[in-house]
Amino acid sequence: MKSHPKYNLTRTIGNTPLIQFDDNPSVKLKLEYHNPTFSMKDRVALHMINDIHDINEDIHIVEASSGNTGASVAFVCSYYGYDCTICVPESTSKLKTELIKKYGGNVVSCPNEGMDYQEYADHLGRKDGYLYLDQYHNKLNPEAHYLSTGPEIWEQTNHKIDCFVCPVGSGGTISGTGKYLKEMNPNIQIIGVDSKESNIHRFYEGCEPLENPNSGVEGLGKQEKLPTMWFNYIDQIVTVSDNQCFRQMKRWATDFGLFMGPSAAGTLFMSLQIQRNHNCECIVSLICDSGWKYI
Ligand SMILES: Cc1ncc(COP(=O)(O)O)c(C=O)c1O
């Protein structure tokens, strides 16, 4: 256990800005890339690690992540003085893995064949002195958003939000935020954005899942239905293609100065369509991370 540094930078997590388009103020963007490691996963990492902090001091933390949660976990661990190992899929962008290392985390890059990144993290987490946080099965993942993202959006929109649009991977962000917003006003539409190459929307609609869905957009989509996906708070799941996400990513940066990751770009693209089709007066699009992570 290292000594605590002077500053508690984890206090800078959350309270991210909500902005709107000048020519279309009905569309609001919740800029989660303003979190310290540039994604909404800082909220989740802090909540999961705070939960174990009082119980266990000398522990090696393990997490499985497509990259964003890994950086967030490594960041929070650097504050608390925990060692950590992050298991990532081989396809994770170099910048994301570099960021984990810069915060002092170890990175294990796992191939899709054999033991994948989640299985390897589970295996590692069973060793003595190791603890696997497991965002994919940990109720603290959606709970972090129930306690922070949801209330922030509710207050920042002066309770006027009528639609929330959010990308779906583990489902933590949409589930926790959606639950809070539905409790405040059950008429708010909660809409998920999934990859066409994913099984989440297929499970949601009760369709046969694909055998090997393979989203090319990091963080977006999943092959299986996870306990962190609370479908009862979701009204609809729409889909985007990898191509749409990457094209829109370029467009938002070039035309609007909004440099976001591809899943966020696809989500914003769908939010504009939803706003037109549903005639929403206050629609919030969750911009989950920054584009520089994909350079
Ligand atoms: C870039 C990106 N987009 C979308 C998601 C999906 O978010 P959630 O896991 O909360 O569903 C993630 C999750 O890791 C992500 O990293």
The ligand as an SDF file (V2000), in Angstrom:
LIG
                    3D

 16 16  0  0  0  0  0  0  0  0999 V2000
  -16.4770    3.6730  -25.8560 C   0  0  0  0  0  0  0  0  0  0  0  0
  -17.6000    3.0060  -25.1490 C   0  0  0  0  0  0  0  0  0  0  0  0
  -18.8420    3.1350  -25.6260 N   0  0  0  0  0  0  0  0  0  0  0  0
  -19.8890    2.5260  -25.0240 C   0  0  0  0  0  0  0  0  0  0  0  0
  -19.7190    1.7510  -23.8990 C   0  0  0  0  0  0  0  0  0  0  0  0
  -20.9170    1.0970  -23.2690 C   0  0  0  0  0  0  0  0  0  0  0  0
  -21.1600    1.5740  -21.9670 O   0  0  0  0  0  0  0  0  0  0  0  0
  -21.8030    0.6300  -20.8800 P   0  0  0  0  0  0  0  0  0  0  0  0
  -20.7970   -0.4500  -20.5840 O   0  0  0  0  0  0  0  0  0  0  0  0
  -22.0910    1.4650  -19.7010 O   0  0  0  0  0  0  0  0  0  0  0  0
  -23.0220    0.0500  -21.4960 O   0  0  0  0  0  0  0  0  0  0  0  0
  -18.4310    1.5760  -23.3840 C   0  0  0  0  0  0  0  0  0  0  0  0
  -18.1850    0.7190  -22.2440 C   0  0  0  0  0  0  0  0  0  0  0  0
  -17.0770    0.3210  -21.9610 O   0  0  0  0  0  0  0  0  0  0  0  0
  -17.3430    2.2280  -24.0140 C   0  0  0  0  0  0  0  0  0  0  0  0
  -16.0940    2.1080  -23.5550 O   0  0  0  0  0  0  0  0  0  0  0  0
  1  2  1  0
  2  3  1  0
  2 15  2  0
  3  4  2  0
  4  5  1  0
  5  6  1  0
  5 12  2  0
  6  7  1  0
  7  8  1  0
  8  9  2  0
  8 10  1  0
  8 11  1  0
 12 13  1  0
 12 15  1  0
 13 14  2  0
 15 16  1  0
M  END
$$$$
